[in-house]
């Protein structure tokens, strides 16, 4: 496998990683909203919500990191394909 093929595979992997983070982000937001609307009187569930808020922040950061690396990979692919 050459560099071009490896970069193409890496780009696909990063896109899938970013999508995975987005699915989690969307789920966390919906769960937080649901807990706030329907379960704010349950201390254990509020604690769970607070953990989801932490996870949401972490996943947003990790997704941004993955996007940065994806963009770097895409730049390398563009350069290789142009040469």
C-alpha positions in Angstrom: 0.0 0.0 0.0 1.4 3.4 -0.9 1.1 6.8 0.8 -1.9 7.9 -1.3 -3.9 4.8 -0.5 -3.0 5.0 3.2 -4.1 8.6 3.4 -7.4 7.8 1.6 -8.1 5.1 4.2 -7.1 7.5 7.0 -9.4 10.2 5.7 -12.3 7.7 5.6 -11.5 6.6 9.2 -11.5 10.2 10.4 -14.8 10.9 8.7 -16.3 7.9 10.4 -14.8 9.1 13.7 -16.3 12.5 13.3 -19.7 11.0 12.5 -19.5 8.9 15.7 -18.7 11.9 17.8 -21.6 13.8 16.2 -24.1 10.9 16.9 -23.0 11.0 20.6 -23.2 14.8 20.7 -26.7 14.7 19.3 -27.8 12.0 21.7 -26.3 13.7 24.7 -28.0 17.0 23.9 -31.4 15.2 23.5 -30.9 13.3 26.8 -29.9 16.4 28.7 -33.0 18.2 27.3 -35.2 15.3 28.2 -33.9 15.1 31.7 -34.3 18.8 32.2 -37.9 18.6 31.0 -39.0 15.4 32.6 -36.7 14.3 35.4 -35.2 17.4 37.1 -36.7 16.3 40.4 -34.7 13.0 40.5 -31.3 13.6 42.1 -29.7 10.4 40.6 -30.9 11.4 37.1 -29.7 15.0 37.6 -26.3 13.5 38.5 -26.4 11.5 35.3 -27.3 14.6 33.3 -24.3 16.4 34.8 -22.1 13.6 33.6 -23.7 13.8 30.1 -22.8 17.5 30.1 -19.2 16.7 30.8 -19.2 14.0 28.1 -20.8 16.5 25.7 -18.0 18.9 26.2 -15.3 16.2 25.9 -16.8 14.8 22.7 -17.0 18.3 21.1 -13.3 18.8 21.8 -12.4 15.3 20.6 -14.5 15.9 17.4 -12.7 19.2 16.8 -9.3 17.4 17.1 -10.5 14.7 14.7 -11.6 17.4 12.2 -8.2 19.1 12.4 -6.4 15.9 11.7 -8.9 15.1 8.9 -8.2 18.4 7.3 -4.5 17.9 7.5 -4.9 14.5 5.8 -7.1 16.0 3.1 -4.5 18.7 2.4 -1.8 16.0 2.0 -4.1 14.1 -0.4 -4.7 17.2 -2.5 -0.9 17.8 -2.7 -0.2 14.2 -3.6 -2.9 14.0 -6.2 -1.8 17.3 -7.8 1.8 16.1 -8.2 
